[in-house]
Each structure stands twice: as C-alpha cells, then as structure tokens.
C-alpha cells in the first residue's frame, strides 16, 4: 500500500487488503490535538446544536454505486460495533466535555441493525449527547421505525444526497433512489422532529434548463431545513470522470482547485453554457432560501445566542453565493 521514491524511480506497492474488523483500531488519540472542545471547525448552525462538539467516523466504505463518488474507503462497508461507537462517545464526554457529535461516515445509516443497537445503547445508558449524521432516503423510507428511535437517542439533524428532482437524471447518476422515496423520507424525518438537509448536483451530463428547473422546484417542495446546490465536479477516479473524458467534455479547470472566482464551471453539460449554469445555481439558492415560509421556519429554530451567531454567518455565506458568485 505504499508509494515511495527510490533514487529517481517511483515505487508503487500493490494495494493492501481491507482491514475487516475495524474495532481493532484504538480510539483516536485526540489528546494529541489542540483542545478539541475549543475547536471552531463546525461553524454552520445546521451542524451544531450544542457546544463543545466534535466529529467521529464509525465506518468505512459505501455499498452504493453513484457515478460521481470516488469512494475513498472503497465500496465494501465495514463498521465499528455499536458498543465500540457508544464507548467512544462516552470517552469524548468524560475526557473532553463534548456535548455533541457529528458522525462523519459516508453513510451512517447503512446498517440499520447496527444503528438500532447504537440508539438503544445511548438511550438505555442515558448518554447525554446530541448528534447529526448522513442518511439515505431509500433506507429511511424502508425502515421508518428507526427515525423516532434516532430522535430519542439524540439525533437532531440528518443530511441526504438528493442530487436531482428529475428521475431520469437520478437514474443516469446510478443513485438508486426515487423521487417518491425522497419525499417520503424527508417528510417522515421532519414529522419526527429531526431537521434535514439536502445536497443537490446541478450540471449532470444530461441536465438541461428544464431538468434543473425541476430540481429547484422539487427542493422547494420538500420540508428541508437547508439545501446545497453544488456543481457537477468530475473527479479523477470516478465513473463520471471517465464518461466526461470519453465525450471530450473535461474542463480546463481542475475540480480540486476550482473556486467560484475561476469564471468557468468544473464541468458544463452539452445543453448549457458555464454562465447559464452559474446563473441557475444562484437562482436555486435565491428561490430556496428567501421564501417567507422558509425564513420563518428558521427563525423558530433560534433558541440561543450561539445559534443566532451561526445563522448570521451562514446567511452571509449564502448571500455571497447568491449575489456575488457560485459555489463548488
């Protein structure tokens, strides 16, 4: 698994095999870091209900096949046991005074049985923690009983990769979900008192003004607390990169170095220009965020000065996107 230099030669060893039981790893040595209780890593009001907070990664790999994802940890899902996860949460509380955790797993809800066990342990052992995670709408839609359990165990926010409001685009991206599952899951999460966020991708190879219009309208029709409208970025090593490369659509802009000030999108589908794509992105944010009903719902969520400060920071950030430039 190593790559190293031997004189003028670059030596690349064969990839090492996956470690199957990741419980073998010790709890991360967070005491070697700056005081994590003072960390300002999470500035968004949608990712921190209480402070101090930190993040945890409890699994590796994602079993799904979205063509835009490079799956850094592979496609084979491997996870810490429920007991190990809760023990680490307790360690964070006892050693660092942590009150909230964001589970940074690619897909925290991938193993529903493990998720149930984690929630039950938190509840039964009265672990004082609030938390957020990444979900997936088809899993939630098919396993609705897990949502109230998550809420009882301290979950207050769940984000979803929703990608598009057009089913043909979703199928092209090999997302493996339906628009009906999205509406069902987001509505159910909202009904159970868990806030939700949706990630959308604008500018897929078969996107047009009409399909992006459908995505904006779909996002607005959902009871989401936040939405991000990113531009398609064909990272090397992904299936979408090979498709775009084969069709001669690679941008001169490296997706890893792209910024709104680049003046060119990391990828532009045949039916659109770069300028049209940026304009649609601004329009998406403007229409989603400046609806009276949406603003009123967010005002109701402000319960302390810390949340107010975070909302102000978030508002400034998205205002810059809407009025000054796009976002990756």
C-alpha positions in Angstrom: 0.0 0.0 0.0 3.0 2.4 -0.1 4.3 4.6 -2.8 7.8 5.9 -2.4 10.9 7.2 -4.2 14.0 5.1 -4.7 16.5 7.4 -6.3 14.9 8.6 -9.5 12.4 5.8 -9.5 8.8 5.8 -8.1 7.9 2.6 -6.5 4.3 1.7 -6.0 3.4 -1.4 -4.0 0.4 -3.5 -4.5 -2.7 -2.2 -2.6 -3.1 -3.7 0.8 -6.2 -5.7 1.7 -9.1 -4.1 3.6 -9.0 -4.5 7.4 -12.2 -6.4 8.2 -12.6 -5.7 11.9 -12.0 -2.0 12.4 -12.7 -2.4 16.1 -9.1 -3.5 16.2 -8.1 0.2 15.9 -7.8 2.1 19.2 -9.9 5.2 19.9 -8.2 8.1 18.1 -5.6 9.9 20.2 -7.4 13.2 20.3 -5.3 14.3 23.3 -2.5 14.9 20.8 -4.6 17.6 19.0 -5.3 21.1 20.2 -8.1 21.3 22.7 -11.0 19.8 20.7 -13.5 21.4 23.0 -12.4 24.8 21.7 -12.5 23.7 18.0 -14.3 26.1 15.6 -14.3 23.6 12.8 -18.1 23.4 12.7 -19.4 26.9 12.0 -22.7 26.1 10.5 -25.8 26.4 12.6 -27.1 23.2 10.9 -24.3 21.1 12.2 -24.1 22.2 15.9 -27.0 22.3 18.3 -24.7 22.2 21.4 -21.1 23.0 22.0 -18.4 21.8 22.5 -18.7 19.4 19.7 -16.5 17.2 17.5 -16.8 14.5 14.8 -16.5 10.8 14.7 -16.0 8.3 11.8 -17.5 4.9 12.8 -17.4 3.1 9.4 -15.6 2.8 6.1 -16.8 2.4 2.6 -20.2 2.9 0.9 -22.0 -0.1 -0.8 -23.7 2.1 -3.4 -22.6 3.0 -6.9 -23.2 6.7 -7.6 -21.0 7.6 -10.6 -19.8 10.9 -9.2 -18.3 9.5 -6.0 -14.8 8.2 -5.7 -15.4 6.1 -2.6 -12.1 6.8 -0.9 -12.6 3.9 1.5 -13.9 1.5 -1.1 -17.3 0.0 -1.7 -17.2 -2.6 1.0 -18.9 -1.3 4.1 -17.1 -2.0 7.3 -18.1 -0.6 10.6 -17.3 -0.3 14.3 -19.6 -2.3 16.5 -22.4 -0.5 18.3 -20.6 -1.0 21.7 -17.4 0.5 20.3 -19.3 3.5 18.9 -21.0 4.3 22.2 -17.8 3.7 24.2 -16.1 6.3 22.1 -18.9 8.8 22.6 -18.6 8.3 26.4 -14.9 8.8 26.1 -15.4 12.1 24.4 -17.9 13.2 27.1 -15.7 12.2 30.0 -12.3 13.3 28.7 -13.2 16.4 26.7 -16.6 17.5 27.9 -18.1 17.0 24.4 -21.9 17.6 24.2 -22.5 16.9 20.5 -21.0 14.6 17.8 -21.3 14.7 14.0 -20.9 11.2 12.6 -18.9 11.9 9.5 -19.4 8.4 8.0 -20.1 8.3 4.3 -23.4 6.6 5.2 -24.0 6.3 9.0 -27.4 4.6 8.4 -26.1 1.8 6.0 -26.5 -1.0 8.6 -29.9 -0.5 10.1 -29.5 -3.2 12.8 -26.2 -1.6 14.0 -27.9 1.8 14.0 -30.7 0.5 16.2 -28.2 -1.0 18.6 -26.3 2.3 18.8 -29.5 4.2 19.6 -30.7 1.7 22.2 -27.4 1.8 24.0 -27.4 5.6 24.1 -31.0 5.5 25.4 -30.6 2.7 27.9 -27.3 4.0 29.3 -28.6 7.6 29.4 -25.7 9.0 27.4 -26.1 12.8 27.3 -25.2 13.5 23.6 -26.9 15.2 20.7 -25.8 14.2 17.2 -26.2 14.5 13.4 -25.3 12.2 10.5 -25.6 11.5 6.8 -28.6 9.4 5.8 -30.0 7.9 2.6 -33.7 8.3 1.6 -34.4 4.7 0.4 -33.0 3.3 3.7 -35.1 5.6 5.8 -38.2 5.2 3.7 -38.0 1.4 4.0 -37.1 1.4 7.7 -39.3 4.2 9.2 -39.2 2.7 12.7 -35.6 3.8 13.1 -36.4 7.5 12.9 -38.2 8.0 16.2 -35.5 5.8 17.8 -32.8 8.1 16.4 -34.7 11.1 17.7 -35.0 9.7 21.2 -31.2 8.8 21.1 -30.3 12.5 20.4 -30.3 12.8 16.6 -31.5 16.2 15.6 -30.2 16.7 12.0 -29.8 14.3 9.1 -28.4 15.2 5.6 -29.3 13.4 2.4 -27.7 13.2 -1.0 -30.8 14.0 -3.1 -28.9 15.2 -6.3 -31.8 15.9 -8.6 -35.5 16.5 -8.9 -35.7 14.6 -12.2 -35.9 10.8 -12.1 -34.0 10.3 -15.4 -31.1 12.3 -14.0 -31.1 10.2 -10.8 -31.1 7.0 -12.8 -28.2 8.3 -15.0 -26.2 9.0 -11.9 -26.9 5.5 -10.6 -28.2 7.0 -7.4 -30.6 4.1 -6.8 -33.4 6.2 -5.3 -36.7 7.5 -6.5 -38.3 10.9 -6.1 -41.2 9.3 -4.1 -38.6 7.8 -1.6 -37.1 11.2 -1.2 -40.4 12.9 -0.4 -41.4 10.1 1.9 -38.1 10.1 3.9 -37.7 13.8 4.2 -41.3 14.3 5.3 -41.1 11.5 7.8 -37.9 12.8 9.3 -39.4 16.3 9.6 -42.6 14.8 11.2 -40.5 13.2 13.8 -38.7 16.4 14.8 -35.3 15.8 13.1 -34.1 18.6 10.8 -32.9 17.7 7.4 -30.6 18.9 4.7 -30.4 18.0 1.0 -27.4 18.0 -1.3 -28.2 18.6 -4.9 -25.9 18.5 -8.0 -26.5 20.9 -10.9 -24.9 20.2 -14.3 -25.0 16.4 -14.8 -24.2 15.4 -18.4 -27.9 15.0 -19.3 -29.1 18.1 -17.3 -30.9 20.9 -19.2 -32.5 24.1 -18.1 -35.7 22.2 -17.7 -34.3 19.4 -15.5 -32.5 21.9 -13.3 -35.8 23.9 -13.0 -37.4 20.6 -11.9 -34.6 20.2 -9.3 -35.2 23.7 -7.9 -38.9 23.2 -7.7 -38.5 19.8 -6.1 -36.2 21.1 -3.4 -38.6 23.9 -2.6 -41.5 21.4 -2.3 -39.7 19.4 0.4 -39.6 20.3 4.2 -35.9 20.7 4.1 -34.1 22.9 6.7 -31.2 23.6 4.3 -30.1 22.7 0.8 -26.8 22.9 -1.1 -26.8 23.2 -4.8 -23.3 22.1 -5.9 -22.0 21.9 -9.5 -21.0 18.6 -11.0 -17.3 18.0 -10.5 -15.9 15.0 -12.4 -13.1 14.0 -10.0 -10.4 11.7 -11.5 -11.0 8.1 -10.4 -14.8 8.4 -10.7 -17.1 6.9 -13.3 -18.3 10.3 -14.3 -14.7 11.4 -15.0 -14.3 8.6 -17.5 -17.6 9.4 -19.1 -16.8 13.1 -19.5 -13.3 12.4 -20.6 -14.5 10.0 -23.3 -17.0 12.5 -24.5 -14.4 15.3 -24.6 -16.1 17.4 -22.0 -13.4 17.8 -19.4 -12.9 21.4 -18.3 -9.6 23.1 -18.2 -10.4 23.8 -14.5 -9.2 21.1 -12.1 -12.2 20.2 -9.8 -9.8 20.0 -6.9 -8.7 23.7 -7.4 -12.0 25.1 -8.7 -13.4 28.2 -6.9 -16.3 30.5 -7.9 -13.8 33.1 -9.0 -12.4 30.7 -11.6 -15.0 32.1 -14.1 -15.6 28.6 -15.5 -17.5 25.7 -14.1 -15.6 22.4 -13.4 -17.9 20.7 -15.9 -20.6 22.1 -18.3 -23.2 19.7 -19.8 -23.8 20.0 -23.6 -27.2 21.7 -23.2 -25.9 24.6 -21.1 -23.1 27.2 -21.0 -20.9 27.9 -18.0 -22.6 31.2 -17.4 -26.1 29.6 -17.6 -25.0 27.0 -15.0 -23.7 29.7 -12.6 -26.9 31.7 -13.1 -29.1 28.6 -12.4 -27.1 27.9 -9.2 -27.7 31.4 -7.9 -31.3 31.2 -8.8 -31.6 27.9 -6.9 -30.2 29.4 -3.7 -32.2 32.6 -4.1 -35.5 30.8 -4.6 -34.9 28.2 -1.9 -33.6 30.5 0.9 -35.6 33.6 0.5 -39.1 32.1 0.7 -41.1 33.7 3.6 -42.2 30.3 4.9 -38.6 29.0 4.9 -37.2 32.1 6.7 -40.0 31.9 9.3 -39.2 28.2 10.0 -35.5 29.1 10.5 -36.4 31.9 12.9 -38.3 29.5 15.0 -35.2 27.3 15.3 -33.2 30.1 17.0 -33.2 29.2 20.7 -29.9 30.8 22.0 -27.3 33.4 21.0 -24.9 30.8 19.7 -27.4 29.5 17.1 -28.2 33.2 16.2 -24.5 33.8 15.5 -24.2 30.7 13.4 -27.3 31.7 11.4 -25.8 35.1 10.7 -22.6 33.5 9.5 -24.5 31.1 7.3 -26.7 33.8 5.9 -23.6 35.9 4.9 -22.0 32.9 3.2 -25.1 32.1 1.1 -25.8 35.7 0.3 -22.3 35.9 -1.2 -23.1 32.9 -3.3 -26.4 34.4 -4.5 -25.2 37.9 -5.2 -21.5 37.5 -6.0 -20.7 34.1 -7.3 -21.4 30.3 -7.3 -20.3 27.6 -5.1 -18.5 24.4 -5.7 
